[in-house]
Amino acid sequence: MPSPFILSGCSGGGKSSILDELKDRGFTVVPEAGRRVVADALETNSTALPWIDPLSFCRACCDLHMQDLAKLRKQERRIFLDRSLIDLVAYLEMKQIAVPADLGAALHAVSYAKIVFLTPPWQEIFVNDQERKASFEEAALEYEHLLSSYQSLGYQVTLLPKASIAERTDMLLNELDQMDA
């Protein structure tokens, strides 16, 4: 399996729309574990929700993320992830919660592509829903923690501009094509 590419950034910044576009163009896309964990927790009345028990939420996300990666082991094409384990660590740090050793160990056991694409805060497209309850201000703070975390771990961060979904997707793919050339 080639190292998967991460699309991360501000909640409500357009990541899912870009990933939908990548999927429509034939790429393998892994949806965000967090939204799936929240949906499951709401359905089962679990407390593994970021606004109730952030640590349980992060552990559930980590488990699901690792299961997703295990399913892709034989994949030979480019893989795009909606967030990564680094996002979970940045989230806990933002909430001033100590990162447990098992989550830190999981982070070091995974290999991601060294280029990461981030979507910045974008008020005009930000919306809340049943699975996203954070305010725009919290999303902007999350973005700052993500940017700092990825940079401190040595990732090359590419910020995607505030543009149409097609333009953002084209920019991402063009950058990867230039790296391959």
N, CA, C and O of each residue as an XYZ file, in Angstrom:
724
protein
N       0.858     -1.184      0.000
C       0.000      0.000      0.000
C       0.893      1.232      0.000
O       1.775      1.360      0.849
N       0.668      2.142     -0.951
C       1.411      3.410     -0.891
C       0.949      4.209      0.332
O      -0.181      4.049      0.793
N       1.820      5.061      0.846
C       1.438      5.882      1.996
C       0.244      6.751      1.623
O       0.276      7.448      0.609
N      -0.808      6.714      2.436
C      -1.996      7.506      2.102
C      -1.757      9.002      2.308
O      -0.962      9.419      3.150
N      -2.471      9.787      1.512
C      -2.418     11.243      1.613
C      -3.518     11.712      2.549
O      -4.638     11.202      2.524
N      -3.178     12.687      3.372
C      -4.116     13.223      4.358
C      -4.684     14.541      3.858
O      -3.957     15.417      3.390
N      -5.995     14.658      3.969
C      -6.676     15.934      3.794
C      -7.239     16.285      5.159
O      -8.101     15.581      5.685
N      -6.754     17.366      5.723
C      -7.147     17.762      7.070
C      -7.484     19.244      7.067
O      -7.577     19.872      6.012
N      -7.664     19.788      8.251
C      -7.911     21.217      8.369
C      -9.142     21.515      9.181
O      -9.648     20.677      9.927
N      -9.596     22.699      9.019
C     -10.706     23.238      9.794
C     -11.987     22.438      9.582
O     -12.340     22.107      8.450
N     -12.679     22.129     10.677
C     -14.019     21.554     10.558
C     -14.877     22.536      9.775
O     -14.861     23.739     10.031
N     -15.620     22.007      8.824
C     -16.471     22.866      8.010
C     -15.710     23.628      6.945
O     -16.239     24.585      6.379
N     -14.472     23.224      6.655
C     -13.647     23.919      5.671
C     -13.733     23.356      4.262
O     -13.069     23.859      3.356
N     -14.548     22.313      4.062
C     -14.743     21.774      2.718
C     -14.029     20.463      2.432
O     -14.005     20.021      1.284
N     -13.445     19.826      3.450
C     -12.713     18.572      3.227
C     -13.580     17.493      2.590
O     -13.184     16.870      1.606
N     -14.742     17.281      3.145
C     -15.610     16.205      2.646
C     -16.011     16.428      1.196
O     -16.103     15.474      0.424
N     -16.246     17.661      0.825
C     -16.614     17.966     -0.568
C     -15.462     17.665     -1.520
O     -15.676     17.140     -2.613
N     -14.256     17.995     -1.110
C     -13.077     17.702     -1.935
C     -12.886     16.186     -2.038
O     -12.598     15.664     -3.115
N     -13.046     15.496     -0.931
C     -12.902     14.043     -0.955
C     -13.988     13.386     -1.812
O     -13.722     12.401     -2.501
N     -15.201     13.924     -1.773
C     -16.261     13.415     -2.661
C     -15.860     13.593     -4.121
O     -16.102     12.715     -4.949
N     -15.250     14.726     -4.433
C     -14.789     14.992     -5.802
C     -13.676     14.018     -6.195
O     -13.661     13.507     -7.314
N     -12.752     13.765     -5.279
C     -11.692     12.794     -5.555
C     -12.285     11.404     -5.808
O     -11.847     10.689     -6.709
N     -13.262     11.040     -5.021
C     -13.929      9.740     -5.205
C     -14.624      9.686     -6.564
O     -14.544      8.679     -7.267
N     -15.306     10.773     -6.929
C     -15.964     10.836     -8.233
C     -14.968     10.711     -9.375
O     -15.316     10.253    -10.464
N     -13.732     11.117     -9.128
C     -12.683     11.018    -10.151
C     -11.957      9.671    -10.117
O     -10.970      9.470    -10.825
N     -12.451      8.760     -9.294
C     -11.929      7.401     -9.302
C     -10.880      7.061     -8.269
O     -10.301      5.975     -8.318
N     -10.618      7.963     -7.331
C      -9.614      7.704     -6.304
C     -10.244      7.000     -5.103
O     -11.448      7.102     -4.868
N      -9.408      6.287     -4.348
C      -9.842      5.655     -3.107
C      -9.850      6.706     -2.014
O      -8.856      7.401     -1.802
N     -10.965      6.821     -1.325
C     -11.149      7.830     -0.284
C     -11.647      7.136      0.980
O     -12.528      6.279      0.925
N     -11.073      7.516      2.113
C     -11.506      6.991      3.405
C     -12.190      8.122      4.165
O     -11.562      9.140      4.455
N     -13.471      7.954      4.491
C     -14.187      9.019      5.198
C     -13.671      9.216      6.616
O     -13.049      8.326      7.196
N     -13.936     10.375      7.153
C     -13.473     10.745      8.494
C     -14.035      9.795      9.550
O     -15.240      9.549      9.597
N     -13.164      9.273     10.380
C     -13.590      8.383     11.463
C     -14.463      9.137     12.468
O     -15.437      8.585     12.980
N     -14.123     10.378     12.746
C     -14.836     11.155     13.762
C     -16.320     11.273     13.507
O     -17.128     11.080     14.415
N     -16.684     11.588     12.285
C     -18.117     11.735     11.970
C     -18.831     10.394     12.094
O     -19.983     10.339     12.524
N     -18.148      9.312     11.718
C     -18.763      7.985     11.835
C     -18.894      7.573     13.299
O     -19.891      6.959     13.679
N     -17.901      7.904     14.122
C     -17.979      7.598     15.555
C     -19.116      8.387     16.189
O     -19.881      7.837     16.982
N     -19.237      9.657     15.856
C     -20.321     10.484     16.413
C     -21.677      9.926     15.995
O     -22.573      9.794     16.829
N     -21.840      9.598     14.721
C     -23.121      9.059     14.254
C     -23.472      7.775     15.004
O     -24.615      7.581     15.417
N     -22.476      6.898     15.177
C     -22.713      5.645     15.897
C     -23.048      5.913     17.365
O     -23.961      5.298     17.915
N     -22.317      6.820     17.992
C     -22.556      7.131     19.407
C     -23.948      7.716     19.615
O     -24.619      7.393     20.596
N     -24.383      8.572     18.701
C     -25.724      9.143     18.815
C     -26.790      8.064     18.651
O     -27.820      8.091     19.325
N     -26.540      7.131     17.768
C     -27.499      6.054     17.517
C     -27.563      5.063     18.682
O     -28.632      4.531     18.980
N     -26.441      4.814     19.335
C     -26.370      3.800     20.400
C     -26.377      4.395     21.810
O     -26.264      3.668     22.797
N     -26.508      5.709     21.896
C     -26.468      6.408     23.189
C     -25.147      6.216     23.925
O     -25.117      6.180     25.155
N     -24.063      6.094     23.175
C     -22.728      5.998     23.754
C     -22.272      7.385     24.196
O     -22.765      8.397     23.698
N     -21.336      7.423     25.125
C     -20.772      8.709     25.559
C     -19.494      9.057     24.801
O     -18.834     10.042     25.132
N     -19.131      8.259     23.777
C     -17.901      8.515     23.001
C     -18.140      9.662     22.025
O     -18.016      9.505     20.810
N     -18.481     10.804     22.580
C     -18.754     12.014     21.800
C     -17.755     13.087     22.214
O     -17.406     13.184     23.390
N     -17.294     13.886     21.271
C     -16.267     14.880     21.616
C     -16.737     15.893     22.656
O     -15.913     16.429     23.397
N     -18.013     16.164     22.729
C     -18.522     17.144     23.682
C     -18.896     16.498     25.032
O     -19.266     17.206     25.969
N     -18.801     15.165     25.137
C     -19.077     14.486     26.404
C     -17.808     13.833     26.966
O     -17.433     14.084     28.111
N     -17.154     13.000     26.161
C     -15.965     12.271     26.614
C     -14.916     12.282     25.496
O     -14.799     11.318     24.739
N     -14.154     13.381     25.399
C     -13.197     13.520     24.292
C     -12.191     12.376     24.179
O     -11.827     11.989     23.068
N     -11.743     11.838     25.290
C     -10.755     10.763     25.236
C     -11.369      9.473     24.678
O     -10.753      8.807     23.846
N     -12.554      9.124     25.122
C     -13.237      7.937     24.561
C     -13.524      8.138     23.079
O     -13.395      7.210     22.282
N     -13.911      9.344     22.721
C     -14.148      9.670     21.318
C     -12.872      9.438     20.501
O     -12.917      8.806     19.446
N     -11.736      9.948     20.988
C     -10.471      9.800     20.255
C     -10.042      8.340     20.165
O      -9.534      7.908     19.130
N     -10.236      7.592     21.217
C      -9.881      6.165     21.168
C     -10.743      5.433     20.136
O     -10.232      4.612     19.375
N     -12.044      5.726     20.106
C     -12.928      5.088     19.127
C     -12.519      5.477     17.711
O     -12.535      4.645     16.804
N     -12.152      6.743     17.521
C     -11.689      7.196     16.200
C     -10.406      6.482     15.796
O     -10.261      6.060     14.649
N      -9.481      6.346     16.732
C      -8.219      5.664     16.462
C      -8.487      4.224     16.028
O      -7.933      3.763     15.029
N      -9.323      3.523     16.765
C      -9.641      2.130     16.423
C     -10.231      2.036     15.022
O      -9.823      1.184     14.233
N     -11.179      2.898     14.710
C     -11.820      2.871     13.394
C     -10.826      3.228     12.292
O     -10.833      2.616     11.224
N      -9.974      4.215     12.548
C      -8.962      4.626     11.569
C      -8.009      3.464     11.264
O      -7.678      3.215     10.105
N      -7.578      2.766     12.296
C      -6.669      1.630     12.105
C      -7.360      0.498     11.333
O      -6.726     -0.165     10.512
N      -8.643      0.276     11.591
C      -9.405     -0.723     10.834
C      -9.493     -0.314      9.361
O      -9.344     -1.149      8.469
N      -9.736      0.966      9.118
C      -9.801      1.470      7.742
C      -8.488      1.206      7.013
O      -8.484      0.715      5.885
N      -7.375      1.533      7.664
C      -6.064      1.348      7.033
C      -5.774     -0.131      6.781
O      -5.198     -0.484      5.752
N      -6.164     -0.984      7.702
C      -5.932     -2.427      7.532
C      -6.675     -2.959      6.302
O      -6.168     -3.839      5.607
N      -7.851     -2.439      6.035
C      -8.638     -2.874      4.879
C      -7.985     -2.468      3.554
O      -8.288     -3.041      2.508
N      -7.099     -1.489      3.601
C      -6.496     -0.948      2.381
C      -5.091     -1.472      2.118
O      -4.435     -1.004      1.188
N      -4.624     -2.398      2.882
C      -3.235     -2.870      2.777
C      -2.825     -3.289      1.370
O      -1.673     -3.085      0.988
N      -3.720     -3.859      0.603
C      -3.372     -4.348     -0.746
C      -3.656     -3.313     -1.834
O      -3.438     -3.580     -3.015
N      -4.126     -2.171     -1.451
C      -4.430     -1.103     -2.411
C      -3.126     -0.599     -3.049
O      -2.144     -0.354     -2.348
N      -3.123     -0.452     -4.335
C      -1.919      0.017     -5.043
C      -2.065      1.436     -5.577
O      -1.091      2.025     -6.046
N      -3.263      1.986     -5.511
C      -3.505      3.337     -6.037
C      -3.379      4.369     -4.926
O      -3.262      4.025     -3.750
N      -3.405      5.620     -5.311
C      -3.387      6.702     -4.327
C      -4.616      6.584     -3.425
O      -5.724      6.303     -3.882
N      -4.385      6.804     -2.145
C      -5.446      6.769     -1.139
C      -5.480      8.136     -0.468
O      -4.442      8.704     -0.128
N      -6.686      8.649     -0.284
C      -6.866      9.938      0.383
C      -7.691      9.723      1.652
O      -8.764      9.120      1.622
N      -7.164     10.230      2.766
C      -7.812     10.097      4.062
C      -8.441     11.410      4.489
O      -7.834     12.471      4.343
N      -9.639     11.343      5.008
C     -10.264     12.496      5.650
C      -9.781     12.472      7.098
O     -10.360     11.792      7.946
N      -8.727     13.212      7.366
C      -8.070     13.319      8.665
C      -7.166     12.122      8.941
O      -7.091     11.187      8.143
N      -6.479     12.167     10.090
C      -5.521     11.124     10.458
C      -5.424     11.047     11.983
O      -6.124     11.756     12.706
N      -4.544     10.176     12.443
C      -4.313     10.078     13.887
C      -3.679     11.352     14.433
O      -3.835     11.675     15.610
N      -2.973     12.067     13.581
C      -2.359     13.337     14.005
C      -3.447     14.318     14.407
O      -3.263     15.100     15.340
N      -4.573     14.285     13.716
C      -5.694     15.157     14.062
C      -6.205     14.856     15.471
O      -6.573     15.765     16.216
N      -6.224     13.569     15.827
C      -6.694     13.193     17.165
C      -5.753     13.719     18.243
O      -6.198     14.236     19.269
N      -4.453     13.586     18.006
C      -3.466     14.092     18.966
C      -3.589     15.613     19.078
O      -3.571     16.156     20.183
N      -3.713     16.299     17.950
C      -3.851     17.761     17.974
C      -5.124     18.173     18.718
O      -5.131     19.166     19.445
N      -6.188     17.410     18.532
C      -7.448     17.699     19.211
C      -7.287     17.576     20.731
O      -7.713     18.453     21.481
N      -6.667     16.481     21.171
C      -6.460     16.304     22.609
C      -5.577     17.414     23.172
O      -5.845     17.939     24.253
N      -4.527     17.768     22.440
C      -3.655     18.854     22.902
C      -4.414     20.175     22.976
O      -4.222     20.954     23.909
N      -5.275     20.426     21.991
C      -6.078     21.644     22.003
C      -6.994     21.673     23.231
O      -7.222     22.729     23.822
N      -7.513     20.508     23.603
C      -8.402     20.401     24.766
C      -7.626     20.272     26.075
O      -8.218     20.144     27.146
N      -6.295     20.307     25.980
C      -5.399     20.184     27.130
C      -5.622     18.876     27.883
O      -5.662     18.834     29.112
N      -5.767     17.798     27.086
C      -5.904     16.444     27.618
C      -4.634     15.686     27.256
O      -4.215     15.690     26.098
N      -4.029     15.047     28.227
C      -2.798     14.292     27.981
C      -3.060     13.200     26.944
O      -4.074     12.505     26.994
N      -2.127     13.067     26.008
C      -2.233     12.046     24.974
C      -1.810     10.716     25.583
O      -0.667     10.574     26.016
N      -2.726      9.729     25.623
C      -2.368      8.438     26.215
C      -1.289      7.719     25.405
O      -1.177      7.913     24.194
N      -0.514      6.905     26.072
C       0.601      6.199     25.435
C       0.139      5.340     24.265
O       0.826      5.266     23.246
N      -1.017      4.689     24.396
C      -1.476      3.815     23.315
C      -1.805      4.608     22.053
O      -1.571      4.125     20.945
N      -2.335      5.799     22.205
C      -2.632      6.633     21.036
C      -1.332      7.138     20.413
O      -1.203      7.176     19.190
N      -0.373      7.526     21.247
C       0.935      7.939     20.738
C       1.629      6.808     20.007
O       2.251      7.032     18.968
N       1.533      5.593     20.532
C       2.148      4.431     19.879
C       1.477      4.151     18.535
O       2.154      3.829     17.559
N       0.156      4.270     18.482
C      -0.566      4.048     17.220
C      -0.114      5.059     16.176
O       0.061      4.714     15.007
N       0.075      6.300     16.593
C       0.512      7.353     15.672
C       1.855      6.998     15.041
O       2.060      7.221     13.848
N       2.761      6.451     15.831
C       4.090      6.121     15.314
C       4.111      4.827     14.507
O       5.096      4.529     13.832
N       3.027      4.060     14.575
C       2.952      2.798     13.830
C       2.403      2.989     12.418
O       2.437      2.066     11.605
N       1.902      4.175     12.130
C       1.277      4.446     10.839
C       2.197      5.310      9.993
O       2.848      6.227     10.495
N       2.242      5.003      8.702
C       3.041      5.790      7.770
C       2.116      6.521      6.803
O       1.360      5.904      6.052
N       2.193      7.838      6.840
C       1.418      8.680      5.938
C       2.364      9.329      4.926
O       3.565      9.441      5.174
N       1.822      9.752      3.794
C       2.602     10.529      2.835
C       3.073     11.804      3.526
O       2.372     12.343      4.381
N       4.246     12.283      3.162
C       4.836     13.441      3.848
C       4.246     14.779      3.423
O       4.567     15.808      4.016
N       3.387     14.781      2.407
C       2.684     16.006      2.046
C       1.254     15.888      2.559
O       0.593     14.869      2.363
N       0.792     16.937      3.214
C      -0.544     16.978      3.801
C      -1.251     18.205      3.251
O      -0.653     19.274      3.125
N      -2.519     18.045      2.927
C      -3.326     19.152      2.418
C      -4.281     19.607      3.512
O      -4.987     18.796      4.111
N      -4.295     20.928      3.769
C      -5.146     21.488      4.810
C      -6.135     22.477      4.214
O      -5.799     23.271      3.335
N      -7.366     22.408      4.718
C      -8.376     23.403      4.360
C      -8.439     24.428      5.493
O      -8.580     24.053      6.657
N      -8.337     25.700      5.168
C      -8.348     26.739      6.203
C      -9.774     27.068      6.654
O     -10.741     26.664      6.007
N      -9.900     27.796      7.756
C     -11.220     28.264      8.178
C     -11.868     29.101      7.069
O     -11.220     29.946      6.451
N     -13.145     28.851      6.835
C     -13.867     29.553      5.767
C     -15.295     29.768      6.239
O     -16.160     28.911      6.065
N     -15.523     30.922      6.835
C     -16.810     31.268      7.465
C     -17.993     31.093      6.512
O     -19.062     30.644      6.926
N     -17.808     31.445      5.246
C     -18.927     31.436      4.298
C     -19.477     30.031      4.010
O     -20.635     29.897      3.613
N     -18.671     28.993      4.202
C     -19.175     27.645      3.927
C     -19.358     26.822      5.199
O     -19.832     25.688      5.135
N     -18.991     27.373      6.344
C     -19.080     26.655      7.612
C     -20.536     26.494      8.028
O     -21.294     27.464      8.039
N     -20.925     25.260      8.371
C     -22.256     24.994      8.917
C     -22.138     23.947     10.018
O     -21.262     23.083      9.985
N     -23.030     24.043     10.986
C     -23.128     23.017     12.019
C     -24.170     22.002     11.592
O     -25.049     22.292     10.781
N     -24.056     20.806     12.152
C     -25.062     19.774     11.930
C     -25.069     18.878     13.163
O     -24.462     19.209     14.181
N     -25.748     17.756     13.070
C     -25.878     16.870     14.222
C     -24.539     16.326     14.695
O     -24.366     16.033     15.878
N     -23.591     16.191     13.771
C     -22.295     15.621     14.114
C     -21.214     16.679     14.313
O     -20.127     16.361     14.796
N     -21.488     17.917     13.953
C     -20.510     18.999     14.125
C     -21.173     20.093     14.945
O     -22.002     20.849     14.439
N     -20.799     20.168     16.215
C     -21.425     21.129     17.115
C     -20.510     22.293     17.484
O     -20.960     23.262     18.096
N     -19.230     22.209     17.117
C     -18.274     23.262     17.467
C     -18.603     24.551     16.707
O     -19.119     24.520     15.590
N     -18.294     25.668     17.337
C     -18.490     26.968     16.694
C     -17.409     27.204     15.640
O     -16.417     26.477     15.583
N     -17.609     28.214     14.817
C     -16.599     28.571     13.828
C     -15.291     28.959     14.522
O     -14.209     28.623     14.042
N     -15.393     29.664     15.650
C     -14.193     30.075     16.389
C     -13.418     28.851     16.883
O     -12.188     28.834     16.833
N     -14.131     27.831     17.356
C     -13.463     26.601     17.782
C     -12.821     25.889     16.593
O     -11.733     25.326     16.711
N     -13.498     25.920     15.455
C     -12.951     25.295     14.253
C     -11.664     26.004     13.816
O     -10.711     25.356     13.384
N     -11.640     27.332     13.930
C     -10.445     28.094     13.568
C      -9.292     27.779     14.529
O      -8.141     27.685     14.101
N      -9.589     27.617     15.810
C      -8.569     27.235     16.791
C      -8.060     25.825     16.482
O      -6.860     25.562     16.561
N      -8.975     24.924     16.134
C      -8.599     23.561     15.744
C      -7.610     23.602     14.572
O      -6.613     22.880     14.568
N      -7.890     24.439     13.599
C      -7.029     24.575     12.420
C      -5.607     24.977     12.830
O      -4.634     24.411     12.332
N      -5.490     25.937     13.722
C      -4.169     26.388     14.165
C      -3.399     25.246     14.834
O      -2.197     25.097     14.613
N      -4.080     24.448     15.643
C      -3.434     23.298     16.287
C      -3.023     22.248     15.254
O      -1.948     21.658     15.359
N      -3.867     22.019     14.268
C      -3.538     21.047     13.226
C      -2.316     21.491     12.431
O      -1.389     20.711     12.213
N      -2.322     22.736     12.004
C      -1.203     23.269     11.230
C       0.101     23.129     12.015
O       1.107     22.664     11.480
N       0.077     23.528     13.265
C       1.265     23.435     14.115
C       1.700     21.977     14.301
O       2.891     21.669     14.242
N       0.738     21.088     14.525
C       1.066     19.674     14.751
C       1.707     19.050     13.524
O       2.738     18.386     13.637
N       1.120     19.249     12.366
C       1.689     18.659     11.149
C       3.073     19.223     10.860
O       3.986     18.476     10.508
N       3.235     20.535     11.008
C       4.544     21.133     10.756
C       5.588     20.632     11.748
O       6.722     20.349     11.361
N       5.219     20.519     13.021
C       6.196     20.082     14.029
C       6.610     18.620     13.825
O       7.683     18.212     14.270
N       5.766     17.837     13.157
C       6.103     16.441     12.864
C       6.829     16.291     11.526
O       7.108     15.172     11.096
N       7.132     17.400     10.873
C       7.929     17.368      9.655
C       7.154     17.165      8.360
O       7.752     16.866      7.326
N       5.850     17.321      8.400
C       5.069     17.184      7.174
C       5.142     18.458      6.348
O       5.220     19.561      6.889
N       5.114     18.292      5.024
C       5.020     19.428      4.108
C       3.543     19.762      3.992
O       2.765     18.970      3.461
N       3.155     20.927      4.486
C       1.749     21.316      4.509
C       1.441     22.209      3.313
O       2.103     23.220      3.080
N       0.421     21.809      2.565
C      -0.078     22.621      1.459
C      -1.474     23.098      1.826
O      -2.373     22.296      2.076
N      -1.641     24.413      1.856
C      -2.945     24.995      2.158
C      -3.766     25.083      0.871
O      -3.304     25.612     -0.141
N      -4.975     24.563      0.928
C      -5.854     24.646     -0.237
C      -6.585     25.972     -0.201
O      -7.103     26.363      0.845
N      -6.638     26.673     -1.326
C      -7.242     28.009     -1.346
C      -8.759     27.943     -1.200
O      -9.381     26.898     -1.387
N      -9.321     29.076     -0.867
C     -10.779     29.212     -0.837
C     -11.217     29.393     -2.284
O     -11.192     30.495     -2.832
N     -11.615     28.290     -2.877
C     -11.997     28.267     -4.299
C     -13.045     27.180     -4.473
O     -13.461     26.548     -3.502
N     -13.467     26.967     -5.697
C     -14.470     25.933     -5.951
C     -13.906     24.552     -5.614
O     -12.693     24.364     -5.522
N     -14.795     23.612     -5.438
C     -14.376     22.238     -5.134
C     -13.481     21.708     -6.245
O     -12.438     21.113     -5.973
N     -13.880     21.921     -7.491
C     -13.086     21.435     -8.625
C     -11.700     22.079     -8.644
O     -10.707     21.394     -8.894
N     -11.619     23.385     -8.382
C     -10.320     24.075     -8.376
C      -9.428     23.567     -7.252
O      -8.229     23.371     -7.453
N      -9.997     23.352     -6.075
C      -9.208     22.854     -4.949
C      -8.701     21.441     -5.239
O      -7.551     21.108     -4.952
N      -9.577     20.621     -5.810
C      -9.197     19.243     -6.141
C      -8.119     19.229     -7.220
O      -7.151     18.474     -7.126
N      -8.287     20.063     -8.246
C      -7.277     20.147     -9.305
C      -5.929     20.563     -8.744
O      -4.901     20.006     -9.129
N      -5.919     21.536     -7.838
C      -4.666     22.001     -7.246
C      -3.980     20.863     -6.491
O      -2.775     20.658     -6.631
N      -4.741     20.134     -5.701
C      -4.209     19.018     -4.933
C      -3.593     17.978     -5.868
O      -2.463     17.540     -5.650
N      -4.324     17.586     -6.897
C      -3.823     16.562     -7.823
C      -2.643     17.074     -8.633
O      -1.705     16.319     -8.890
N      -2.667     18.328     -9.038
C      -1.539     18.904     -9.780
C      -0.268     18.890     -8.942
O       0.816     18.603     -9.450
N      -0.404     19.198     -7.660
C       0.774     19.187     -6.780
C       1.349     17.764     -6.674
O       2.566     17.580     -6.693
N       0.480     16.778     -6.563
C       0.944     15.393     -6.473
C       1.574     14.952     -7.791
O       2.585     14.249     -7.789
N       0.987     15.358     -8.911
C       1.556     15.013    -10.217
C       2.941     15.624    -10.406
O       3.826     14.990    -10.981
N       3.128     16.840     -9.930
C       4.439     17.490    -10.020
C       5.466     16.767     -9.162
O       6.637     16.685     -9.532
N       5.041     16.245     -8.030
C       5.953     15.491     -7.168
C       6.380     14.197     -7.849
O       7.520     13.758     -7.702
N       5.453     13.585     -8.599
C       5.738     12.315     -9.283
C       6.639     12.500    -10.498
O       7.322     11.566    -10.920
N       6.638     13.722    -11.065
C       7.395     13.970    -12.303
C       8.882     14.002    -12.068
O       9.652     14.200    -13.008
